[in-house]
């Protein structure tokens, strides 16, 4: 059974690509054959975040247009045997994607035995974003605890409920998950940032977890190595928890509350 | 930073939440449910039906979709013309507030 998962948000810069790379990597680490597809035609970046940019030859649009075979375009990760990615085109425009073509590619990937197909959506709610979500079974809605991001996420939830295969066929709706990224428990404690509870109350969808704001994310993208591999960091642990919850295992929530520091620790750091 | 500044700042998250709740609710009715698409027509048709039986003032009618908890409520408010106006209407066939009164 293959699952098509869209990582989406509406707003740009909230962490869709980071999340796609890390969730794909995390699921692959559990031994499940996983592919991450970059749907951001014209502005591909998932290849950089996953550190495979120099191995891109063909892309999603080449496959859709019949200019390359799917197997030629898929890039296999050098370190993780179950991890693959399919890059976006850097040169074409968003109209290069159409439902028939995308559907064909996804069906073929299912045929190749991929258990998880992670679709990294472009920002916005235009065609590219709609193509990324159209065939999805589940959606990870990446949101920052910030007004414009929450508002855009709500719009995206509306699209997920209306403009997808599942909605059009009247099938069981797409399963949505809220992932709150760039979360700062200290700011929440000071009343300067929307809390998990606030965002959940507004969006009203199941909660996958928080990813704390962290410098490690930038360092990981500098290196082209998903941060989940940097196991000592809080972000990596947060993404690991999220991956387990996503595949259906329970994990207690962490990194939501400000860490209570003892008296000595507060003085001596 | 004075005491008041601190107080003001500490509340910005709740200001954010209040603003979001309002804008999100409004945009949901506008986009998610396609409610806005058919509301004017629904209002028109409902009025035609009601006007067949009752005198109504078009200015005193409102149709709204409200979301409370998990369910949506279609709220229709129609103020019926006062008894006096009705009597008058019976005499002088179709006074002003009638619009599409029964013929």
Interface residues (C-beta under 8 A of the other chain):
Chain A: X146 X147 X150 X151 X154 X155 X157 X158 X161 X162 X188 X190 X191 X192 X193 X194 X195 X198 X201 X202
Chain B: X9 X10 X11 X12 X13 X14 X16 X17 X19 X20 X21 X23 X24 X27 X28 X31 X32
